[in-house]
Amino acid sequence: MSELPPYWLRDNCPCAECRDPRNGQKLFRIDDLPEDLSIAASTGIDGNLEVLWSDGHRSRYPLAWLGAERDGDGRTEADKRLWVAADFARGIPEADWAAYTGNPAERAAVLDAVRRSGFAVLRGVPAVERQVLAVAGTFGFVRVTNYGELFDVRVEPDPNNLAFTSVAITPHTDNPYRDPVPTLQLLHCLENSATGGDSGLVDGFRAAALLREEAPEAFAVLTRTPVPFVFRDRGTELRADRPLIDVDALGRIREVRFNNRSIGTLRGSAAELEAFYAAYRRFAAITLRPELQLEFRLDRGDCLIFDNTRLLHARTAFEQDGARHLQGCYADLDALASTLAVLHRRGAALDAIAELFAGEGAGEYLGEAVTMAEHMLQAGALAEAAGAAPHLVAAALLHDVGHFQGALHGRDLMQGQDNRHSDTGAQWLAQWFGPEVTEPIRLHVAAKRYLCAVEPGYRARLSEASEYTLQVQGGPMNEEQAAAFAAHPGAEDAVAVRRWDEQAKDADAATPDFEHFRPLLAALMA
């Protein structure tokens, strides 16, 4: 504890007074803290370090967080899987388009492959014009360049880029003359019946790491020499001076820009130029080593997504004996990383809910013939069978999550204490779900009280346990309360959930498991 600098510790206070709980942004400036800041007292409680500061502020830090190792933004070699072609002897990272779009876990796996290995291929993407933009939209935003929001890769009569010819293209990165460079590229195959024209990839980080290992001084030259990358045509003039290999402050490889066609005239002393070209040639030779060349064919409906700051892409020459037409666009890694992080966060939340179903959910449900989990799963299944909208299926499935004691700290309803489980559950679920899901949950107890007041015969159909809890929860509404409830915009949905709730107590009913509902819940999560 004494080893932690007080300003670092206080700057990282996680409380709602210091950080916005919605986005984690700090609500104070570092110079707002007093000059003589010190720790007045500290103690360890329930896996947390509690600190009382000299200015009276209190902070609580999880011990696991305090002991965490240095992390990063996922952009350097430290967070990548560096590879050679043989590493994909059993197949490249790929997924079916329908699975990718329909299953958040599959989407996360594809995006993680792009982040870690630098690329992935989606199969069965509809082979229609502009579909590549829809692919980019599944994880981020299109980066518009001088080529437009998308570009066609096919033989052009007057090409302004080698890509628009049928000749072979050696490994390179795109748009090195931009700063910032587009960090992702997508290529969607609309047609490929020509002989040749296979795609190729090289892990530029692996090539750079080999250069560092085999010729450290050459590596150092390429990391410290700004290279003028230039592109110009009738309507464009672009230039960016950047090294071929960019490293972060800790010396870790972060970016590779490699495009011999776009290097302008490098200026410097004779010694500097000689050192650069020796290093440049050595690096180029490494990128052409056969063991680093991964080749595969993109067929109609295939879409390649790859990291343009890491992977060098190539193409073999092709005969003009058949059509070859790809459409491409650029996007950015930060949006992909954001989408992936949100998918992981949602996955963790669903795992936590699933654990409640599997753990406490196996316990008895207010004296009924079904367990708590069976009751909730049956309610979700009833809503689904009724053709209810997804948000109502989710509300029916999760309506009693407030009964879970461990997570939500409720009280025992069957001991005569109203645990306000509808409010508690809705508030807990609001971390991930919008009001279309949480409001029917919050109102489902009120809906029972309402139905008992306005619907003849409804109360007589309640189970013994449900009748008991009705009394604990306030009994049937009076006329004024019922009118106010009926006027609530969420009343209709709450009543629907309440009806499925009452029906979901059949010990002999076929009940789907939680995983059945997982894709539906994931699609609804905020």
C-alpha positions as CSV (number, residue, x, y, z in Angstrom):
1,M,0.0,0.0,0.0
2,S,2.8,2.4,1.0
3,E,4.4,1.8,-2.5
4,L,1.4,3.4,-4.4
5,P,1.8,7.1,-5.1
6,P,-1.1,8.9,-3.5
7,Y,-1.9,11.0,-6.6
8,W,-2.0,7.9,-8.8
9,L,-4.3,6.2,-6.3
10,R,-6.6,9.2,-5.9
11,D,-6.6,9.9,-9.7
12,N,-8.0,6.4,-10.2
13,C,-10.7,6.5,-7.6
14,P,-13.7,4.7,-9.1
15,C,-16.5,6.3,-7.0
16,A,-19.4,8.1,-8.7
17,E,-18.2,11.4,-7.3
18,C,-14.9,11.1,-9.1
19,R,-16.1,9.3,-12.3
20,D,-19.2,9.3,-14.4
21,P,-20.7,5.8,-13.8
22,R,-22.0,5.8,-17.4
23,N,-18.8,6.3,-19.3
24,G,-16.0,6.2,-16.7
25,Q,-14.8,9.8,-17.5
26,K,-13.2,11.7,-14.6
27,L,-15.2,14.5,-13.0
28,F,-12.2,16.4,-11.7
29,R,-8.9,17.8,-12.9
30,I,-5.6,16.6,-11.4
31,D,-4.9,20.1,-10.1
32,D,-8.2,20.0,-8.2
33,L,-6.5,17.7,-5.7
34,P,-4.7,19.4,-2.7
35,E,-1.0,19.9,-2.7
36,D,-0.5,18.0,0.5
37,L,-2.7,15.0,-0.4
38,S,-2.0,12.0,1.8
39,I,-3.7,8.9,3.1
40,A,-5.2,9.4,6.5
41,A,-6.3,5.7,7.0
42,S,-6.7,2.5,5.0
43,T,-8.1,-0.9,5.6
44,G,-8.9,-4.1,3.7
45,I,-12.5,-5.2,3.6
46,D,-14.1,-7.9,1.5
47,G,-11.4,-8.0,-1.2
48,N,-11.2,-4.2,-1.4
49,L,-8.9,-1.5,-0.1
50,E,-10.7,1.3,1.6
51,V,-8.9,4.6,1.8
52,L,-9.7,7.7,3.8
53,W,-7.9,10.7,2.3
54,S,-6.5,13.7,4.1
55,D,-9.2,15.9,2.5
56,G,-12.0,13.7,3.8
57,H,-12.7,11.8,0.6
58,R,-13.2,8.1,0.7
59,S,-12.2,5.6,-2.0
60,R,-12.6,1.9,-2.4
61,Y,-10.4,-0.1,-4.8
62,P,-10.7,-3.9,-5.6
63,L,-7.5,-5.6,-4.6
64,A,-7.6,-7.6,-7.8
65,W,-7.5,-4.3,-9.8
66,L,-4.7,-2.9,-7.7
67,G,-2.6,-6.0,-8.5
68,A,-3.3,-6.1,-12.2
69,E,-0.4,-6.0,-14.7
70,R,0.3,-3.2,-17.2
71,D,-2.2,-3.4,-20.1
72,G,-2.5,-1.7,-23.4
73,D,-4.9,-0.7,-26.2
74,G,-4.4,-4.0,-28.1
75,R,-2.6,-2.3,-31.0
76,T,1.0,-3.5,-30.4
77,E,2.7,-6.8,-31.0
78,A,2.2,-7.6,-27.3
79,D,-1.5,-8.3,-27.9
80,K,-1.1,-10.0,-31.3
81,R,-0.7,-13.6,-32.5
82,L,2.3,-13.3,-34.8
83,W,2.1,-16.0,-37.5
84,V,3.6,-17.7,-40.5
85,A,1.6,-19.4,-43.3
86,A,2.0,-22.9,-41.8
87,D,0.1,-21.8,-38.7
88,F,-3.1,-21.9,-40.8
89,A,-2.6,-25.3,-42.3
90,R,-5.9,-26.4,-40.8
91,G,-7.7,-23.4,-42.1
92,I,-7.9,-19.6,-41.9
93,P,-10.1,-17.7,-39.5
94,E,-13.5,-17.7,-41.2
95,A,-17.3,-17.7,-40.5
96,D,-20.6,-17.9,-42.3
97,W,-22.3,-14.6,-42.8
98,A,-25.6,-15.8,-41.4
99,A,-23.9,-17.1,-38.2
100,Y,-21.8,-13.9,-37.9
101,T,-24.9,-11.7,-38.2
102,G,-27.2,-13.9,-36.1
103,N,-24.9,-14.9,-33.2
104,P,-23.1,-12.3,-31.1
105,A,-20.6,-15.0,-30.0
106,E,-19.7,-15.8,-33.6
107,R,-19.3,-12.1,-34.4
108,A,-17.0,-11.6,-31.4
109,A,-14.9,-14.6,-32.5
110,V,-14.5,-13.1,-36.0
111,L,-13.6,-9.6,-34.7
112,D,-11.2,-11.1,-32.2
113,A,-9.5,-13.0,-35.0
114,V,-9.0,-9.7,-36.9
115,R,-7.7,-8.0,-33.7
116,R,-5.4,-10.9,-32.8
117,S,-4.3,-12.5,-36.1
118,G,-5.0,-9.5,-38.3
119,F,-7.7,-10.9,-40.6
120,A,-10.8,-13.1,-41.0
121,V,-12.9,-14.1,-44.0
122,L,-16.7,-14.1,-44.0
123,R,-18.3,-16.7,-46.3
124,G,-21.7,-16.4,-48.0
125,V,-22.0,-12.6,-47.9
126,P,-24.6,-11.6,-50.4
127,A,-22.8,-10.9,-53.6
128,V,-24.5,-7.6,-54.4
129,E,-23.2,-4.2,-55.1
130,R,-22.3,-2.1,-52.0
131,Q,-22.7,-5.0,-49.6
132,V,-19.2,-4.4,-48.3
133,L,-20.5,-1.2,-46.7
134,A,-23.0,-3.3,-44.7
135,V,-20.2,-5.6,-43.6
136,A,-18.3,-2.6,-42.3
137,G,-21.4,-1.4,-40.6
138,T,-21.6,-4.5,-38.4
139,F,-18.6,-3.3,-36.4
140,G,-17.9,0.3,-37.2
141,F,-17.9,3.0,-39.8
142,V,-16.7,3.4,-43.3
143,R,-13.6,5.7,-43.8
144,V,-14.2,7.8,-46.9
145,T,-11.0,8.5,-49.0
146,N,-10.3,10.0,-52.4
147,Y,-11.4,6.6,-53.8
148,G,-14.9,7.3,-52.3
149,E,-16.8,5.4,-49.7
150,L,-16.1,2.2,-51.7
151,F,-13.9,1.2,-54.6
152,D,-14.1,-1.4,-57.3
153,V,-11.1,-3.7,-57.8
154,R,-11.2,-4.8,-61.4
155,V,-9.4,-4.0,-64.6
156,E,-9.9,-0.4,-65.6
157,P,-9.2,1.2,-69.0
158,D,-7.2,4.1,-67.5
159,P,-6.1,3.0,-64.0
160,N,-4.7,5.4,-61.4
161,N,-3.6,2.5,-59.2
162,L,-1.9,-0.9,-59.9
163,A,-4.8,-2.6,-58.2
164,F,-7.0,-1.8,-61.1
165,T,-5.0,-3.9,-63.5
166,S,-4.4,-7.6,-64.0
167,V,-0.8,-7.7,-63.0
168,A,0.6,-9.3,-59.9
169,I,0.8,-7.1,-56.8
170,T,3.5,-7.7,-54.2
171,P,2.9,-7.5,-50.5
172,H,2.1,-4.0,-49.4
173,T,-0.1,-1.9,-47.1
174,D,-2.6,0.6,-48.5
175,N,-2.8,4.4,-48.2
176,P,0.6,4.9,-46.4
177,Y,0.5,8.5,-47.7
178,R,-2.4,9.2,-45.3
179,D,-2.1,10.2,-41.6
180,P,-3.9,8.7,-40.0
181,V,-3.9,5.7,-42.4
182,P,-7.1,3.7,-42.7
183,T,-6.4,0.9,-40.2
184,L,-8.8,-1.7,-41.7
185,Q,-9.6,-2.8,-45.2
186,L,-12.4,-4.9,-46.5
187,L,-12.5,-6.7,-49.9
188,H,-15.8,-8.3,-50.9
189,C,-15.7,-10.7,-53.9
190,L,-18.6,-10.2,-56.3
191,E,-17.2,-12.4,-59.1
192,N,-13.9,-14.4,-59.6
193,S,-14.0,-16.7,-62.6
194,A,-10.6,-15.6,-63.9
195,T,-7.6,-17.8,-64.0
196,G,-5.2,-16.6,-61.2
197,G,-6.0,-13.6,-59.0
198,D,-5.4,-15.4,-55.7
199,S,-5.1,-13.3,-52.6
200,G,-2.1,-13.2,-50.3
201,L,-1.3,-11.9,-46.8
202,V,2.0,-11.5,-44.9
203,D,2.1,-10.7,-41.2
204,G,4.1,-7.5,-41.2
205,F,4.6,-7.6,-37.4
206,R,6.2,-11.0,-37.8
207,A,8.4,-9.8,-40.6
208,A,9.4,-6.8,-38.5
209,A,10.1,-9.0,-35.5
210,L,12.3,-11.2,-37.6
211,L,14.2,-8.1,-38.8
212,R,14.7,-7.0,-35.2
213,E,16.0,-10.5,-34.3
214,E,18.3,-10.9,-37.3
215,A,19.5,-7.3,-37.8
216,P,18.7,-5.1,-34.8
217,E,20.5,-2.0,-36.2
218,A,18.5,-2.3,-39.5
219,F,15.3,-2.5,-37.4
220,A,16.3,0.6,-35.5
221,V,17.0,2.5,-38.7
222,L,13.5,1.7,-40.1
223,T,11.8,2.8,-36.8
224,R,13.6,6.2,-36.7
225,T,13.6,7.2,-40.3
226,P,10.6,9.2,-41.5
227,V,9.8,8.1,-45.1
228,P,7.9,10.4,-47.5
229,F,4.9,8.4,-48.8
230,V,3.2,10.3,-51.6
231,F,0.2,9.9,-53.9
232,R,-1.0,12.3,-56.5
233,D,-3.4,12.2,-59.5
234,R,-5.5,14.8,-61.2
235,G,-7.6,15.5,-58.2
236,T,-5.5,14.4,-55.2
237,E,-2.2,15.2,-53.6
238,L,-1.3,13.4,-50.4
239,R,1.8,13.0,-48.3
240,A,2.7,11.5,-44.9
241,D,6.2,11.2,-43.5
242,R,6.2,8.1,-41.3
243,P,8.7,5.3,-40.6
244,L,8.3,1.9,-42.3
245,I,8.1,0.3,-38.8
246,D,6.5,2.3,-36.0
247,V,7.0,1.4,-32.4
248,D,5.4,2.7,-29.2
249,A,7.2,4.4,-26.3
250,L,8.1,0.9,-24.9
251,G,9.7,-0.2,-28.2
252,R,6.8,-2.5,-29.2
253,I,5.9,-2.8,-32.9
254,R,2.7,-0.9,-33.4
255,E,2.4,-0.2,-37.1
256,V,3.9,-1.2,-40.5
257,R,3.7,1.0,-43.6
258,F,5.1,-0.8,-46.6
259,N,4.4,0.3,-50.1
260,N,7.3,0.6,-52.6
261,R,5.0,2.2,-55.2
262,S,4.3,5.2,-52.9
263,I,7.7,6.0,-51.4
264,G,8.8,9.5,-52.5
265,T,12.3,10.8,-52.5
266,L,14.0,10.4,-49.2
267,R,16.5,13.1,-48.3
268,G,19.5,12.9,-46.0
269,S,23.3,12.4,-45.8
270,A,24.9,9.7,-47.8
271,A,25.5,7.6,-44.7
272,E,21.8,7.9,-43.6
273,L,20.6,7.0,-47.1
274,E,22.9,4.1,-47.4
275,A,21.8,2.7,-44.0
276,F,18.2,3.2,-44.8
277,Y,18.3,1.4,-48.2
278,A,20.3,-1.5,-46.7
279,A,17.7,-1.9,-44.0
280,Y,14.8,-1.4,-46.4
281,R,16.1,-4.0,-48.8
282,R,16.6,-6.5,-45.9
283,F,13.1,-5.9,-44.6
284,A,11.6,-6.3,-48.1
285,A,13.4,-9.6,-48.6
286,I,11.9,-10.9,-45.3
287,T,8.4,-10.0,-46.4
288,L,8.9,-12.2,-49.6
289,R,10.0,-15.3,-47.7
290,P,7.8,-18.2,-48.8
291,E,7.1,-19.3,-45.3
292,L,5.5,-15.9,-44.6
293,Q,3.3,-15.9,-47.7
294,L,-0.3,-17.0,-46.9
295,E,-2.3,-17.5,-50.2
296,F,-6.0,-18.3,-50.6
297,R,-8.7,-17.6,-53.1
298,L,-11.6,-15.3,-52.6
299,D,-14.7,-16.7,-54.3
300,R,-18.1,-15.1,-54.9
301,G,-19.6,-14.0,-51.6
302,D,-16.3,-14.1,-49.7
303,C,-15.4,-10.9,-47.7
304,L,-11.9,-10.4,-46.3
305,I,-11.4,-8.1,-43.4
306,F,-7.8,-7.3,-42.5
307,D,-5.6,-4.9,-40.4
308,N,-4.0,-2.5,-42.8
309,T,-1.5,-1.3,-40.3
310,R,-0.1,-4.8,-39.8
311,L,-0.8,-7.2,-42.7
312,L,0.7,-6.7,-46.1
313,H,-1.7,-7.9,-48.8
314,A,-0.9,-9.2,-52.3
315,R,-2.4,-10.7,-55.4
316,T,-1.2,-13.0,-58.1
317,A,-1.6,-12.0,-61.7
318,F,-4.7,-13.2,-63.5
319,E,-5.8,-13.9,-67.0
320,Q,-8.6,-11.8,-68.5
321,D,-10.4,-15.0,-69.4
322,G,-13.1,-14.5,-66.8
323,A,-14.5,-11.8,-64.7
324,R,-12.8,-10.7,-61.4
325,H,-14.6,-8.0,-59.5
326,L,-14.1,-7.1,-55.9
327,Q,-15.5,-4.1,-54.0
328,G,-13.6,-2.7,-51.1
329,C,-13.8,-0.1,-48.4
330,Y,-11.8,1.2,-45.5
331,A,-12.7,1.3,-41.9
332,D,-10.9,1.6,-38.5
333,L,-9.6,-0.7,-35.8
334,D,-10.8,1.5,-32.9
335,A,-14.5,1.0,-33.9
336,L,-13.9,-2.8,-34.3
337,A,-12.1,-2.9,-30.9
338,S,-15.0,-0.9,-29.4
339,T,-17.6,-3.3,-30.8
340,L,-15.6,-6.3,-29.7
341,A,-15.3,-4.9,-26.1
342,V,-19.0,-4.3,-26.0
343,L,-19.7,-7.8,-27.2
344,H,-17.4,-9.2,-24.5
345,R,-19.0,-7.0,-21.9
346,R,-22.5,-8.2,-23.0
347,G,-21.2,-11.8,-23.0
348,A,-19.9,-11.4,-19.4
349,A,-23.3,-10.0,-18.4
350,L,-25.1,-12.9,-19.9
351,D,-22.7,-15.3,-18.3
352,A,-23.6,-13.7,-14.9
353,I,-27.3,-14.0,-15.5
354,A,-26.8,-17.6,-16.7
355,E,-25.0,-18.4,-13.5
356,L,-27.9,-17.1,-11.5
357,F,-30.3,-19.4,-13.4
358,A,-28.0,-22.4,-13.0
359,G,-27.2,-21.6,-9.3
360,E,-29.9,-20.0,-7.2
361,G,-32.3,-20.7,-10.0
362,A,-32.2,-24.4,-9.1
363,G,-33.8,-23.6,-5.8
364,E,-37.5,-23.7,-5.0
365,Y,-39.9,-21.0,-6.3
366,L,-42.1,-19.7,-3.5
367,G,-43.5,-23.2,-2.8
368,E,-44.6,-23.9,-6.4
369,A,-44.0,-27.2,-8.2
370,V,-41.2,-25.7,-10.3
371,T,-37.8,-24.2,-9.5
372,M,-37.2,-20.5,-9.9
373,A,-35.3,-21.0,-13.1
374,E,-37.9,-23.3,-14.6
375,H,-40.6,-20.8,-13.8
376,M,-38.7,-18.0,-15.6
377,L,-37.7,-20.1,-18.5
378,Q,-41.3,-21.3,-18.9
379,A,-42.5,-17.7,-18.9
380,G,-40.0,-16.8,-21.6
381,A,-41.1,-19.8,-23.6
382,L,-44.8,-18.9,-23.3
383,A,-44.1,-15.4,-24.5
384,E,-42.1,-16.8,-27.4
385,A,-44.8,-19.3,-28.3
386,A,-47.3,-16.4,-28.3
387,G,-45.3,-14.6,-31.0
388,A,-44.4,-11.8,-28.6
389,A,-41.9,-9.2,-29.6
390,P,-38.3,-9.9,-28.5
391,H,-38.3,-7.3,-25.7
392,L,-41.4,-9.0,-24.2
393,V,-39.9,-12.5,-24.4
394,A,-36.8,-11.1,-22.5
395,A,-39.0,-9.4,-19.9
396,A,-41.0,-12.6,-19.4
397,L,-37.8,-14.6,-19.1
398,L,-36.1,-12.2,-16.6
399,H,-39.1,-10.9,-14.7
400,D,-38.2,-12.6,-11.4
401,V,-34.5,-12.0,-11.4
402,G,-35.0,-9.7,-8.4
403,H,-35.7,-12.8,-6.3
404,F,-32.1,-13.9,-6.6
405,Q,-30.7,-13.1,-3.2
406,G,-27.0,-13.3,-3.7
407,A,-26.8,-10.8,-6.6
408,L,-29.6,-8.5,-5.6
409,H,-29.7,-8.6,-1.8
410,G,-33.5,-9.1,-1.7
411,R,-35.6,-10.1,1.3
412,D,-37.6,-13.2,1.8
413,L,-41.0,-12.6,0.3
414,M,-42.5,-15.7,1.8
415,Q,-41.6,-14.5,5.3
416,G,-44.0,-11.6,4.9
417,Q,-41.5,-9.0,3.8
418,D,-42.1,-7.3,0.4
419,N,-38.7,-7.6,-1.2
420,R,-39.8,-5.3,-4.0
421,H,-38.2,-7.8,-6.4
422,S,-39.8,-6.2,-9.5
423,D,-38.1,-2.8,-8.8
424,T,-34.8,-4.4,-7.7
425,G,-34.6,-6.7,-10.7
426,A,-35.5,-3.9,-13.2
427,Q,-32.8,-1.6,-11.6
428,W,-30.2,-4.4,-11.9
429,L,-31.0,-5.3,-15.4
430,A,-31.0,-1.6,-16.5
431,Q,-27.2,-1.9,-16.6
432,W,-27.6,-3.8,-19.9
433,F,-31.3,-3.5,-21.1
434,G,-33.4,-0.6,-22.1
435,P,-36.8,0.4,-20.6
436,E,-38.7,-1.7,-23.2
437,V,-37.4,-4.7,-21.2
438,T,-37.1,-3.4,-17.7
439,E,-40.4,-1.5,-17.4
440,P,-42.6,-4.6,-17.8
441,I,-40.4,-6.2,-15.2
442,R,-40.7,-3.3,-12.9
443,L,-44.5,-3.2,-13.3
444,H,-45.3,-6.9,-13.3
445,V,-46.2,-7.0,-9.6
446,A,-48.4,-4.0,-10.0
447,A,-50.0,-5.7,-13.0
448,K,-51.1,-8.6,-10.7
449,R,-52.6,-6.2,-8.3
450,Y,-54.3,-4.4,-11.2
451,L,-55.7,-7.6,-12.8
452,C,-57.0,-8.8,-9.4
453,A,-58.9,-5.5,-9.2
454,V,-60.4,-5.3,-12.7
455,E,-60.7,-8.8,-14.2
456,P,-63.4,-11.0,-12.7
457,G,-62.1,-14.4,-11.9
458,Y,-58.4,-13.6,-12.2
459,R,-57.7,-13.7,-8.5
460,A,-59.5,-17.0,-8.1
461,R,-57.0,-18.6,-10.5
462,L,-53.9,-17.5,-8.5
463,S,-51.9,-20.3,-6.9
464,E,-51.8,-20.4,-3.1
465,A,-48.3,-18.9,-3.1
466,S,-49.3,-16.1,-5.5
467,E,-52.3,-15.3,-3.3
468,Y,-50.1,-15.0,-0.3
469,T,-47.6,-12.7,-2.0
470,L,-50.5,-10.6,-3.3
471,Q,-51.3,-9.7,0.2
472,V,-47.6,-9.0,1.1
473,Q,-47.3,-6.8,-2.0
474,G,-50.3,-4.6,-1.1
475,G,-53.4,-6.5,-2.3
476,P,-55.7,-5.7,-5.2
477,M,-55.6,-2.0,-6.3
478,N,-58.4,0.3,-5.5
479,E,-60.3,2.1,-8.3
480,E,-58.0,5.1,-8.3
481,Q,-54.8,3.0,-8.4
482,A,-56.2,0.8,-11.1
483,A,-57.0,3.8,-13.3
484,A,-53.5,5.2,-12.8
485,F,-51.9,1.9,-13.7
486,A,-54.1,1.5,-16.8
487,A,-53.0,5.0,-18.0
488,H,-49.3,4.0,-17.7
489,P,-47.6,3.6,-21.2
490,G,-46.1,0.3,-20.1
491,A,-49.3,-1.2,-18.6
492,E,-50.1,-3.4,-21.6
493,D,-46.7,-5.0,-21.7
494,A,-46.7,-5.5,-18.0
495,V,-50.1,-7.2,-18.1
496,A,-48.8,-9.6,-20.8
497,V,-45.8,-10.5,-18.7
498,R,-48.0,-11.0,-15.7
499,R,-50.2,-13.5,-17.5
500,W,-47.2,-15.5,-18.7
501,D,-45.9,-15.4,-15.1
502,E,-49.0,-17.0,-13.7
503,Q,-49.1,-19.7,-16.4
504,A,-45.4,-20.6,-15.9
505,K,-45.8,-23.1,-13.0
506,D,-46.3,-26.4,-14.8
507,A,-43.9,-29.1,-13.5
508,D,-44.5,-31.2,-16.7
509,A,-44.0,-28.5,-19.3
510,A,-41.1,-28.8,-21.7
511,T,-38.7,-26.0,-20.7
512,P,-35.9,-24.6,-22.9
513,D,-32.6,-23.9,-21.3
514,F,-31.1,-20.4,-20.8
515,E,-28.8,-20.8,-23.9
516,H,-31.9,-20.9,-26.1
517,F,-32.6,-17.3,-25.2
518,R,-29.1,-16.0,-25.2
519,P,-29.0,-14.7,-28.8
520,L,-32.3,-12.9,-28.2
521,L,-31.0,-11.3,-25.0
522,A,-27.7,-10.3,-26.6
523,A,-29.5,-8.6,-29.5
524,L,-31.4,-6.4,-27.0
525,M,-28.5,-5.4,-24.8
526,A,-27.5,-1.7,-24.8
